[in-house]
Amino acid sequence: MSIDFKSVDGSELEPYVESLGLLRVQVFRQFPYLYDGDLDYEKKYLKTYIASPRSLVVLAMDTDKIVGASTCIPLEDESSEFQIPFLQAEMDLSKVCYFGESILLEGYRGQGVGHRFFDLREGHAKRVIPELEYTAFCAVDRPEDHPLRPKPYRSHDAFWDKRGYRKQPNMKAEYQWKDIDQESETKKQMTFWLRRF
């Protein structure tokens, strides 16, 4: 399988919103997110990226099908819920680029796409934030004994560590969504990872 990468900024994302939203719903149903998502919410979420001319969405394409995607946006342009942990840590928002997610259909994993996603986003961050100090993302915290944790399951921690990211146990945020095995939304704790430039 050959994968091509297409980078879109800001409003260039609009033609891909529906396909990307459906991909997010599909991939995030898997552990550890277990997200029972819907397309309407995804379309609203992606408006933040459309509104920022400094955002980047990298699309992984197999011919004309989107099989993966990765996002980044200057933290100044993100919503306040993502900014709060950085403000609490007294960090300068203007020097941080937030990496939203990297998602990829299962059959395309293990081919170096994750590294390519990071390379392209880090390069973009350096271009749009001249005084860049950090790139950052957050990941959901799930217990080792979670009943829906697949066996075997390998977390991404070692990969992120290899990329130069360090887990920040004191930088946390709470977001809520409905898990696939739940009746209603519940709060989830997310921990931030940072790389210094």
Buried (B, 14 or more C-beta within 10 A) or exposed (E): EEBEBEBBBBEBBEEBBEBBBBBBBEBBBBBBBBBBBEEEBBBEBBEBBBEBEBBBBBBBBBEEEBBBBBBBBBBBBBEEEBBEBBEEEEBEBEBBBBBBBBBBBEEBEEBEBBEBBBBBBBEBBEEBBEEBBBBBBBBBEBEEEEEEBEEEEEEBEEEBEEBBBEEBEEBBBEEEBBBBEEEEEEEBEBBBBBBEB
